[in-house]
Amino acid sequence: MNQTTTPTTDLILIGAGLPRTGTLTQKLALEQLGLGPCYHWVNVIADLDQVALWDSALDGEKPWEEVFAGHRSTVDWPGGYFYRELMDAYPQAKVLLSVRDGESWERSFRDTIWTMSYGQSLMPLLAHARAEVDPRWRRYLALVDRMFWGPQGTFAAGSQPAQLIEQMAAHNEQVKRVVPAERLLVWEVGEGWGPLCEFLGVDVPAEPLPHANDRDTFLERVIDGALGALASWRESAVATGG
């Protein structure tokens, strides 16, 4: 596995904002501004072979050239989890910290990522059923656990609402301390194009900032993927008499 720390293709922007801070909207916006393709967690869901690369990163390797080949930016996790390592690997890249009100962020995070791990609604039940018949998806869920809830996880200190909000705030403050001011933009999606375009030194598009419903996209990808995998498993079981 490639461990080079000097990638041959450069990221221009590193998103350090937590998931559920409008990161899918950010992905669309950056691609509209010419900073695409933009790597996002949806890339991992679409290509579960990527999970092995992120596991290796958590083990201390640096597979950045392999992960980000052809990409000019990254937002959301898993990339944001490694914002400090990526700052070193891409010293010319700027850093975008997307932020959101703590209580609304916590509700959104709980409805999606937390629920997939711990909930008892249809979505997590389907996700865990898929893990029983799809080893790659099982490894993906293990990566989610490791990156969010395990000893290395962003939310290792607890997953109660107040704990999540506290850790969210701590992450944001850490980014502000670590990233030099000239490399950093703290931005809410509701601020629109202006601050983002000024930070990147590009013209403001005539079109409004794109809007993507992160929650619906997340649920659709998890549920549809699970239903597809379970249907394939059933067809195989019927065909083989299993």
SENUBA-735617 format. One line per field, with one value per residue (C-alpha): residue in three letters; residue number from 0; x, y, z. Coordinates in pm, 1 decimal, m for minus. Example, Ala and Ser with C-alpha at 12.3 -4.5 7.8 and 13.67 -1.06 7.14 Angstrom:
<atoms>
residuo [ALA SER] $
num [0 1] $
px [1230.0 1367.0] $
py [m450.0 m106.0] $
pz [780.0 714.0] $
</atoms>
This chain:
<atoms>
residuo [MET ASN GLN THR THR THR PRO THR THR ASP LEU ILE LEU ILE GLY ALA GLY LEU PRO ARG THR GLY THR LEU THR GLN LYS LEU ALA LEU GLU GLN LEU GLY LEU GLY PRO CYS TYR HIS TRP VAL ASN VAL ILE ALA ASP LEU ASP GLN VAL ALA LEU TRP ASP SER ALA LEU ASP GLY GLU LYS PRO TRP GLU GLU VAL PHE ALA GLY HIS ARG SER THR VAL ASP TRP PRO GLY GLY TYR PHE TYR ARG GLU LEU MET ASP ALA TYR PRO GLN ALA LYS VAL LEU LEU SER VAL ARG ASP GLY GLU SER TRP GLU ARG SER PHE ARG ASP THR ILE TRP THR MET SER TYR GLY GLN SER LEU MET PRO LEU LEU ALA HIS ALA ARG ALA GLU VAL ASP PRO ARG TRP ARG ARG TYR LEU ALA LEU VAL ASP ARG MET PHE TRP GLY PRO GLN GLY THR PHE ALA ALA GLY SER GLN PRO ALA GLN LEU ILE GLU GLN MET ALA ALA HIS ASN GLU GLN VAL LYS ARG VAL VAL PRO ALA GLU ARG LEU LEU VAL TRP GLU VAL GLY GLU GLY TRP GLY PRO LEU CYS GLU PHE LEU GLY VAL ASP VAL PRO ALA GLU PRO LEU PRO HIS ALA ASN ASP ARG ASP THR PHE LEU GLU ARG VAL ILE ASP GLY ALA LEU GLY ALA LEU ALA SER TRP ARG GLU SER ALA VAL ALA THR GLY GLY] $
num [0 1 2 3 4 5 6 7 8 9 10 11 12 13 14 15 16 17 18 19 20 21 22 23 24 25 26 27 28 29 30 31 32 33 34 35 36 37 38 39 40 41 42 43 44 45 46 47 48 49 50 51 52 53 54 55 56 57 58 59 60 61 62 63 64 65 66 67 68 69 70 71 72 73 74 75 76 77 78 79 80 81 82 83 84 85 86 87 88 89 90 91 92 93 94 95 96 97 98 99 100 101 102 103 104 105 106 107 108 109 110 111 112 113 114 115 116 117 118 119 120 121 122 123 124 125 126 127 128 129 130 131 132 133 134 135 136 137 138 139 140 141 142 143 144 145 146 147 148 149 150 151 152 153 154 155 156 157 158 159 160 161 162 163 164 165 166 167 168 169 170 171 172 173 174 175 176 177 178 179 180 181 182 183 184 185 186 187 188 189 190 191 192 193 194 195 196 197 198 199 200 201 202 203 204 205 206 207 208 209 210 211 212 213 214 215 216 217 218 219 220 221 222 223 224 225 226 227 228 229 230 231 232 233 234 235 236 237 238 239 240 241] $
px [0.0 133.8 268.2 422.7 387.9 454.0 155.0 204.2 m140.3 m233.7 m545.7 m635.1 m877.1 m912.4 m1247.3 m1207.0 m1575.6 m1761.3 m2015.7 m2366.5 m2241.8 m2367.0 m2075.6 m2263.3 m2363.7 m1996.0 m1894.9 m2134.6 m2028.7 m1657.0 m1706.7 m1906.5 m1615.5 m1368.3 m1223.8 m1356.5 m1377.6 m1430.8 m1381.6 m1662.5 m1791.9 m2028.3 m1716.2 m1653.8 m2012.8 m1999.4 m1668.9 m1632.8 m1282.2 m1184.4 m1245.8 m917.0 m726.8 m889.4 m825.9 m460.3 m463.9 m599.2 m311.5 m64.0 m4.1 m40.1 m222.2 m311.4 m193.4 m398.0 m707.3 m711.7 m583.1 m761.5 m929.4 m871.9 m1057.3 m1205.3 m1483.2 m1658.9 m1506.3 m1293.5 m1074.3 m1161.7 m1059.9 m704.4 m699.7 m369.5 m194.2 m334.2 m214.8 137.0 102.8 m47.0 121.6 m32.1 m389.7 m634.3 m860.2 m1237.6 m1402.2 m1776.5 m1974.1 m2333.8 m2543.8 m2467.1 m2821.1 m2936.8 m2611.3 m2656.4 m3011.6 m2896.0 m2596.0 m2813.5 m3071.8 m2806.8 m2461.9 m2545.4 m2867.2 m2687.5 m2458.8 m2696.7 m3056.3 m3343.7 m3533.8 m3559.3 m3242.6 m2994.5 m3168.5 m3127.8 m2768.2 m2678.0 m2867.3 m2658.3 m2343.3 m2445.0 m2431.6 m2184.1 m1830.2 m1729.5 m2021.8 m1933.9 m1586.9 m1741.1 m1951.3 m1639.2 m1464.0 m1753.8 m1727.9 m1352.9 m1355.5 m1642.2 m1684.3 m1365.3 m1055.7 m934.9 m1281.6 m1396.4 m1662.7 m1476.1 m1575.9 m1944.2 m2248.2 m2512.1 m2644.2 m2453.3 m2135.7 m2163.6 m2214.7 m1920.7 m1693.2 m1815.7 m1722.8 m1385.5 m1308.7 m1389.7 m1171.4 m886.2 m901.6 m890.2 m582.9 m398.6 m457.7 m276.4 m528.2 m418.9 m501.0 m838.3 m1198.2 m1466.3 m1790.3 m2159.3 m2345.8 m2604.8 m2340.0 m2352.1 m2093.8 m1932.0 m1689.5 m1606.2 m1527.4 m1324.0 m1123.8 m1054.7 m990.7 m1259.0 m1556.2 m1898.5 m2124.1 m2445.1 m2636.0 m2737.3 m2528.2 m2635.7 m2830.9 m2813.4 m3016.4 m2742.2 m2985.3 m3202.8 m2898.4 m2745.1 m3064.1 m3124.8 m2773.4 m2775.3 m3128.9 m3109.1 m2767.8 m2894.9 m3206.5 m2998.4 m2745.5 m3014.6 m3206.0 m2888.2 m2819.6 m3174.6 m3148.4 m2818.3 m2957.6 m3260.3 m3045.3 m2811.0 m3079.1 m2908.5] $
py [0.0 342.6 531.2 832.5 1165.3 1375.8 1328.4 1395.9 1555.4 1827.5 1892.8 2260.8 2254.6 2034.0 2030.0 1998.3 2045.8 1762.5 1549.2 1697.3 2053.8 2078.1 1887.5 1748.4 2103.4 2196.6 1917.1 2044.1 2405.8 2330.8 2128.6 2417.4 2648.9 2422.8 2245.3 1907.6 1625.2 1669.4 1361.6 1299.6 1014.2 924.9 817.0 550.9 424.1 408.8 215.9 1.6 m99.7 246.2 124.9 m65.6 253.6 441.7 153.9 175.4 550.1 486.8 240.9 521.3 478.0 765.9 642.7 994.5 967.4 653.7 791.8 1135.2 1056.3 1290.4 1491.4 1859.8 1889.5 1685.8 1755.0 1549.9 1244.0 1040.8 1315.3 1572.5 1334.2 1355.6 1730.4 1776.0 1498.3 1632.1 1985.2 1845.6 1637.3 1927.8 2239.2 2471.0 2360.6 2584.3 2452.6 2496.6 2453.5 2430.6 2495.7 2469.5 2539.3 2266.1 2153.6 2131.0 1958.1 1701.3 1618.3 1569.6 1361.7 1147.0 1088.1 954.9 836.5 767.1 588.2 368.2 249.5 230.9 284.6 39.1 194.7 40.5 204.5 62.3 m275.8 m300.3 m177.7 m445.0 m712.4 m626.6 m671.1 m1034.6 m1109.4 m851.2 m863.9 m535.5 m357.5 m524.8 m374.2 m36.2 m43.0 m136.4 167.5 389.2 248.1 293.6 647.6 780.9 574.8 374.5 485.5 680.8 812.2 1169.9 1101.4 857.9 1051.1 960.5 972.4 1139.2 1465.9 1697.0 1491.8 1505.6 1882.7 1930.4 1720.8 1900.8 2235.1 2097.3 1979.0 2320.9 2496.1 2256.1 2332.7 2706.5 2656.2 2423.1 2584.6 2913.3 3194.3 3265.1 2906.6 2882.4 2981.1 2921.4 2909.5 2831.0 2717.6 2988.5 3255.3 3167.9 3209.8 3534.6 3428.6 3101.8 3262.5 3540.6 3281.1 3081.8 3384.0 3297.2 3483.3 3446.4 3239.0 3389.6 3085.4 3039.6 2816.9 2457.9 2278.2 1906.3 1726.8 1537.3 1346.8 1215.0 1124.3 937.4 742.1 660.1 529.4 315.9 180.6 126.4 m35.9 m270.4 m366.0 m435.2 m647.6 m845.1 m905.1 m1035.2 m1261.1 m1399.9 m1468.3 m1647.0 m1848.8 m1954.6 m2045.3 m2260.6 m2403.9 m2244.5] $
pz [0.0 m95.6 209.0 36.4 218.0 m91.7 m324.2 m692.0 m722.1 m478.2 m280.3 m294.5 m1.8 306.4 483.5 860.7 944.2 1112.0 927.1 936.1 881.8 524.1 378.7 78.7 m11.5 26.9 m208.9 m477.2 m421.7 m446.7 m760.8 m909.9 m827.1 m1009.0 m704.2 m804.9 m788.5 m414.4 m196.7 55.5 267.5 m18.3 m208.7 54.8 47.8 m331.6 m330.9 m20.8 m126.6 m0.2 355.6 358.9 279.7 567.3 804.4 707.9 775.6 1124.1 1166.9 1098.8 726.6 481.2 170.9 58.6 m300.3 m352.1 m177.3 m335.7 m684.1 m923.1 m645.6 m575.6 m245.7 36.9 286.9 556.4 722.0 672.0 521.2 786.5 1061.7 926.1 860.4 1047.5 856.4 528.4 611.4 635.1 320.4 122.8 265.6 4.5 73.9 254.3 530.2 550.7 891.3 841.0 1159.2 1273.9 1580.7 1833.8 1911.1 1549.0 1455.5 1733.1 1620.8 1263.2 1367.1 1595.2 1320.7 1084.2 1193.4 1558.8 1462.8 1211.0 1490.3 1785.3 1673.8 1643.8 1353.5 1006.7 873.0 1128.2 1132.1 755.3 777.2 1030.9 839.7 535.0 742.4 799.8 426.0 294.7 441.2 280.7 445.0 774.9 746.9 665.2 983.2 1176.7 1029.7 1138.9 1491.6 1496.8 1358.2 1568.9 1886.6 1947.5 2141.6 1835.4 1761.8 1731.0 1995.3 2216.0 2530.2 2499.6 2274.7 2490.1 2339.2 2573.0 2525.0 2147.6 2149.0 2383.5 2163.2 1852.5 2008.3 2120.7 1768.1 1621.7 1877.7 1807.9 1435.8 1507.9 1726.3 1490.7 1152.1 1081.3 1039.6 681.2 582.1 758.3 683.5 946.3 748.8 785.0 475.9 540.4 475.7 107.8 m163.5 m49.6 224.8 50.3 m284.7 m123.5 69.8 m244.6 m463.2 m718.8 m861.5 m703.5 m932.9 m1062.5 m942.5 m576.8 m355.4 m429.6 m160.0 m88.5 175.2 355.3 576.6 293.5 85.0 378.7 450.0 85.0 30.5 345.3 297.1 m79.2 m47.2 221.1 26.5 m283.9 m96.8 84.7 m239.9 m406.2 m107.5 m123.7 m496.3 m443.4 m153.5 m357.6 m657.5 m451.5 m224.9 76.9] $
</atoms>
